[in-house]
Amino acid sequence: MLNRRRVVAVWLLAITAMLGAAQAQTSPQTQPKPRRFLMWKATSPTATVYLVGSVHLGDQSMYPLPQEVETAFAAAMVLTVEINVKNVDQSQAVTLVQKYGLYGPDDNLTKHISAETAAALLEFCTKHNLPRAGMEQLKPWIVAITLAAASWQEAGADQSLGVDIHFINESKPPQRIDELESVEFQLRLFASATEDEQQALLSSALKQGDKSKDMVQRIQAAYSAGDPDALQKIMEEESDMGSKSLTKKLLDDRNVTMAAKVDEYLKGKDPVFVVVGAAHIVGDKGIAKLLRDKGYKVEQVTLQAK
């Protein structure tokens, strides 16, 4: 059975771990390019909403963030995040994992995965000193997330230095914090995966596990570069949730819902600062494109040269 700290870490790391990461490829330039950050400004006749692409796991090299970013945050009446981790009830999180992620007494993991996947899982657990026997009552999707979380933590990624956590910690009244989703929504989303999708997700997590250290470095490089095109390109190469149908559920479909919430803000009057995983903003199906399609002006912020 997972302890409470592990449960909270599992769902916080889940989406980021499964979405992959990005790296900006650079080459010598005769003239420096404008400095950018993964922040976009969306405007309407009545409101301004900043969209900040977050990496949920970071390190000290990412800070301090550019002054333009901190200034936009300080001016916002609302901070919107995927989930406000400060408000998570750990006891409730444990209960939800038990509800959505565990088999009953007459069922187990081995019955639902192939012999090849079972062998790869045993090898992974042995290599990383994880209790294989303790996973037998877990469904494949939560085993996949647990492996991803363990791999990222082993690679040195720090949840407490994630960009979303940074702003949640900095937020003070009268600024309010809105949530786009809930713990139960995210767990239920993974639990809705079909048997084939869950096994594909687990197989993908096993293949990607030993690449985590390189992945962490690539995330940080992409974030420092602020290059959405490079982010999208590498995301397409590295994002592997095992099946296109599951990727649609976990990324594309959520983008539509998130964009609808930002649309509501843009129809209001309050300045809003939205922080979501960077993969949700970029690309042809990302929030920025969805808002442009609705007729809003959305542009990536260029920083002042240093």
C-alpha positions as CSV (number, residue, x, y, z in Angstrom):
1,M,0.0,0.0,0.0
2,L,1.2,3.4,-0.8
3,N,1.7,5.8,2.1
4,R,0.2,9.3,2.0
5,R,3.2,11.2,0.9
6,R,3.7,8.8,-2.0
7,V,0.1,9.2,-3.1
8,V,0.3,13.0,-3.2
9,A,3.6,12.8,-5.1
10,V,2.1,10.3,-7.6
11,W,-0.7,12.4,-8.9
12,L,1.3,15.6,-8.9
13,L,4.0,14.1,-11.0
14,A,1.6,12.1,-13.2
15,I,0.7,14.3,-16.1
16,T,4.2,15.9,-16.4
17,A,5.9,12.6,-16.3
18,M,3.7,11.1,-19.1
19,L,3.7,14.2,-21.3
20,G,7.5,14.1,-21.9
21,A,9.6,17.2,-22.2
22,A,11.4,19.5,-24.6
23,Q,14.8,20.8,-25.5
24,A,15.6,23.9,-27.5
25,Q,18.3,23.2,-30.1
26,T,20.5,26.2,-30.5
27,S,23.2,27.3,-33.1
28,P,25.6,30.2,-33.3
29,Q,23.9,33.5,-34.1
30,T,25.4,36.7,-35.4
31,Q,22.6,38.7,-33.7
32,P,21.1,37.6,-30.4
33,K,17.4,36.6,-30.6
34,P,14.9,38.3,-28.5
35,R,14.7,36.8,-25.0
36,R,11.5,34.9,-24.4
37,F,9.7,33.0,-21.7
38,L,7.0,30.5,-21.9
39,M,4.4,33.1,-21.2
40,W,1.7,34.4,-23.5
41,K,-0.6,37.5,-23.2
42,A,-4.2,37.0,-24.2
43,T,-6.3,40.2,-24.5
44,S,-9.9,41.1,-25.0
45,P,-11.6,44.5,-24.9
46,T,-12.2,44.1,-21.2
47,A,-9.5,41.8,-19.7
48,T,-5.9,40.6,-19.9
49,V,-5.0,37.0,-19.2
50,Y,-1.4,35.8,-18.9
51,L,-0.8,32.1,-19.8
52,V,2.4,30.7,-18.2
53,G,3.7,27.3,-19.2
54,S,4.8,25.5,-16.1
55,V,7.2,22.6,-15.5
56,H,5.8,20.9,-12.5
57,L,9.3,19.8,-11.5
58,G,12.3,22.2,-11.4
59,D,15.6,23.1,-9.8
60,Q,17.2,26.3,-8.5
61,S,18.7,27.2,-11.9
62,M,15.3,28.2,-13.1
63,Y,15.1,31.0,-10.5
64,P,14.7,33.9,-10.2
65,L,12.1,34.1,-12.9
66,P,12.2,37.0,-15.3
67,Q,10.9,40.3,-13.8
68,E,8.3,40.7,-16.5
69,V,6.7,37.4,-15.3
70,E,6.7,38.3,-11.7
71,T,5.3,41.7,-12.5
72,A,2.4,40.2,-14.4
73,F,1.7,37.8,-11.6
74,A,1.7,40.6,-9.0
75,A,-0.8,42.6,-10.9
76,A,-3.3,39.7,-11.3
77,M,-6.4,39.5,-9.2
78,V,-6.6,35.7,-9.9
79,L,-4.0,33.0,-10.0
80,T,-5.3,29.9,-11.8
81,V,-3.6,26.5,-11.6
82,E,-4.5,23.0,-12.5
83,I,-4.7,22.0,-8.8
84,N,-3.9,24.0,-5.7
85,V,-1.7,21.5,-4.0
86,K,-1.9,23.5,-0.7
87,N,-5.5,22.5,-0.4
88,V,-5.1,18.8,-1.1
89,D,-6.5,16.6,1.7
90,Q,-4.0,13.8,1.8
91,S,-6.4,11.4,3.5
92,Q,-8.9,12.1,0.7
93,A,-6.2,11.5,-1.9
94,V,-5.4,8.1,-0.4
95,T,-9.1,7.2,-0.4
96,L,-9.4,8.3,-4.1
97,V,-6.4,6.2,-5.1
98,Q,-7.9,3.2,-3.4
99,K,-11.2,3.8,-5.2
100,Y,-9.9,4.3,-8.7
101,G,-6.5,2.6,-8.7
102,L,-6.8,-0.7,-6.8
103,Y,-8.1,-4.1,-7.7
104,G,-10.5,-6.0,-5.5
105,P,-9.4,-9.0,-3.4
106,D,-10.0,-11.5,-6.2
107,D,-8.1,-9.6,-8.9
108,N,-4.5,-8.4,-9.4
109,L,-2.1,-6.7,-11.8
110,T,-0.6,-9.9,-13.2
111,K,-3.9,-10.9,-14.7
112,H,-4.1,-7.7,-16.7
113,I,-0.6,-7.3,-18.2
114,S,1.3,-9.4,-20.7
115,A,4.1,-11.7,-19.8
116,E,6.5,-9.4,-21.5
117,T,5.3,-6.4,-19.5
118,A,5.4,-8.4,-16.3
119,A,9.0,-9.3,-17.0
120,A,10.0,-5.7,-17.8
121,L,8.3,-4.5,-14.6
122,L,10.2,-7.0,-12.4
123,E,13.4,-6.0,-14.0
124,F,12.6,-2.3,-13.5
125,C,11.7,-2.8,-9.9
126,T,14.8,-4.8,-9.2
127,K,17.0,-2.2,-10.8
128,H,15.4,0.7,-8.9
129,N,14.8,-1.0,-5.6
130,L,11.0,-0.8,-5.8
131,P,8.7,-3.4,-4.2
132,R,7.2,-5.4,-7.1
133,A,5.0,-7.5,-4.7
134,G,3.5,-4.3,-3.3
135,M,2.2,-3.3,-6.7
136,E,0.1,-6.4,-7.3
137,Q,-3.2,-4.8,-6.2
138,L,-2.5,-1.6,-8.3
139,K,-4.1,-1.1,-11.7
140,P,-1.6,-0.7,-14.6
141,W,-2.3,3.1,-15.0
142,I,-1.3,3.8,-11.4
143,V,1.7,1.5,-11.6
144,A,2.8,3.5,-14.7
145,I,2.5,6.8,-12.8
146,T,4.3,5.4,-9.7
147,L,7.2,4.3,-11.9
148,A,7.4,7.7,-13.6
149,A,7.3,9.5,-10.3
150,A,10.0,7.4,-8.8
151,S,12.2,7.8,-11.9
152,W,11.8,11.6,-11.9
153,Q,12.6,11.9,-8.2
154,E,15.6,9.6,-8.6
155,A,16.8,11.9,-11.5
156,G,16.8,14.8,-9.1
157,A,13.6,16.6,-10.1
158,D,12.1,18.6,-7.3
159,Q,8.3,19.1,-7.1
160,S,8.8,21.9,-4.6
161,L,10.7,23.9,-7.2
162,G,8.0,23.6,-9.9
163,V,6.7,26.8,-11.4
164,D,3.1,26.3,-10.3
165,I,4.2,25.7,-6.7
166,H,6.3,28.8,-6.9
167,F,3.3,31.0,-7.7
168,I,1.0,29.2,-5.3
169,N,3.5,29.9,-2.5
170,E,3.8,33.6,-3.5
171,S,0.1,34.2,-3.8
172,K,-1.5,36.3,-1.0
173,P,-4.9,37.9,-0.5
174,P,-6.7,39.6,-2.0
175,Q,-5.5,37.6,-4.9
176,R,-7.5,34.4,-5.1
177,I,-6.5,31.0,-6.4
178,D,-8.7,29.2,-8.9
179,E,-8.4,25.5,-9.8
180,L,-9.0,24.2,-13.3
181,E,-9.3,20.6,-12.1
182,S,-9.4,18.5,-9.0
183,V,-7.5,15.5,-7.7
184,E,-10.5,13.2,-8.3
185,F,-10.9,14.5,-11.9
186,Q,-7.3,13.7,-12.7
187,L,-7.3,10.3,-11.1
188,R,-10.7,9.4,-12.7
189,L,-9.3,10.5,-16.0
190,F,-6.5,8.0,-15.8
191,A,-8.9,5.3,-14.4
192,S,-11.2,5.8,-17.4
193,A,-8.4,4.4,-19.7
194,T,-9.3,1.0,-21.4
195,E,-7.4,-2.1,-20.6
196,D,-5.3,-1.7,-23.8
197,E,-4.6,1.9,-23.0
198,Q,-3.5,1.1,-19.5
199,Q,-1.2,-1.6,-20.5
200,A,0.3,0.6,-23.3
201,L,0.8,3.4,-20.7
202,L,2.7,1.0,-18.4
203,S,4.8,-0.3,-21.2
204,S,5.7,3.2,-22.2
205,A,6.6,4.2,-18.6
206,L,8.9,1.2,-18.4
207,K,10.7,2.2,-21.6
208,Q,11.0,5.8,-20.6
209,G,12.1,5.3,-17.0
210,D,15.8,5.1,-17.5
211,K,15.7,8.2,-19.7
212,S,14.4,10.4,-16.8
213,K,17.7,12.1,-16.0
214,D,18.1,13.2,-19.6
215,M,14.5,14.2,-19.7
216,V,14.9,16.5,-16.7
217,Q,17.8,18.3,-18.3
218,R,15.8,18.7,-21.6
219,I,12.9,20.2,-19.7
220,Q,15.1,22.8,-18.0
221,A,16.8,23.6,-21.3
222,A,13.5,24.1,-23.1
223,Y,12.2,26.2,-20.3
224,S,15.2,28.5,-20.2
225,A,15.1,29.0,-24.0
226,G,11.4,29.9,-24.0
227,D,11.0,28.4,-27.5
228,P,7.5,27.0,-28.1
229,D,8.4,25.6,-31.6
230,A,11.3,23.6,-30.1
231,L,9.0,22.6,-27.2
232,Q,6.3,21.3,-29.6
233,K,8.8,19.4,-31.8
234,I,10.5,17.6,-28.9
235,M,7.2,17.0,-27.2
236,E,6.0,15.2,-30.4
237,E,9.1,13.1,-30.3
238,E,9.1,12.3,-26.6
239,S,5.5,12.4,-25.6
240,D,4.4,8.8,-25.4
241,M,1.4,7.7,-23.4
242,G,1.3,4.4,-25.2
243,S,-1.7,5.2,-27.4
244,K,-3.0,8.1,-29.4
245,S,-6.5,7.7,-27.8
246,L,-5.1,8.1,-24.3
247,T,-3.0,11.1,-25.4
248,K,-6.2,12.7,-26.7
249,K,-7.9,12.2,-23.3
250,L,-5.0,13.4,-21.2
251,L,-3.9,16.3,-23.3
252,D,-6.0,17.5,-26.2
253,D,-9.4,17.1,-24.6
254,R,-8.2,18.9,-21.4
255,N,-6.9,21.7,-23.5
256,V,-10.4,22.4,-24.8
257,T,-11.8,22.6,-21.3
258,M,-8.9,24.8,-20.1
259,A,-9.3,27.2,-23.0
260,A,-13.0,27.5,-22.3
261,K,-12.2,28.6,-18.7
262,V,-9.7,31.2,-20.1
263,D,-12.4,32.4,-22.5
264,E,-14.6,33.1,-19.4
265,Y,-11.9,35.2,-17.9
266,L,-11.4,37.1,-21.1
267,K,-15.1,38.0,-21.1
268,G,-14.8,39.4,-17.6
269,K,-12.7,42.3,-16.2
270,D,-10.2,40.9,-13.8
271,P,-6.5,40.5,-14.7
272,V,-5.8,36.8,-14.5
273,F,-2.5,34.8,-14.3
274,V,-2.9,31.2,-15.5
275,V,-0.2,28.6,-14.9
276,V,-0.6,25.2,-16.5
277,G,1.8,22.5,-17.9
278,A,3.6,24.0,-20.9
279,A,2.4,21.1,-23.1
280,H,-1.1,22.4,-22.8
281,I,-0.4,25.8,-24.3
282,V,1.7,25.1,-27.4
283,G,0.9,23.4,-30.6
284,D,-2.0,23.3,-33.0
285,K,-4.3,21.9,-30.3
286,G,-2.9,24.0,-27.5
287,I,-4.7,26.7,-25.5
288,A,-3.0,29.6,-27.3
289,K,-4.2,28.3,-30.7
290,L,-7.7,27.6,-29.4
291,L,-8.0,31.1,-28.0
292,R,-6.8,32.6,-31.3
293,D,-9.4,30.6,-33.1
294,K,-12.0,32.3,-30.9
295,G,-10.8,35.6,-32.1
296,Y,-8.6,36.7,-29.2
297,K,-5.2,38.3,-29.6
298,V,-2.6,35.9,-28.1
299,E,1.1,36.7,-28.3
300,Q,4.2,35.3,-26.6
301,V,5.8,37.8,-24.3
302,T,9.3,39.1,-25.3
303,L,11.5,40.0,-22.4
304,Q,13.7,43.0,-22.1
305,A,17.3,42.4,-23.2
306,K,19.9,42.1,-20.5
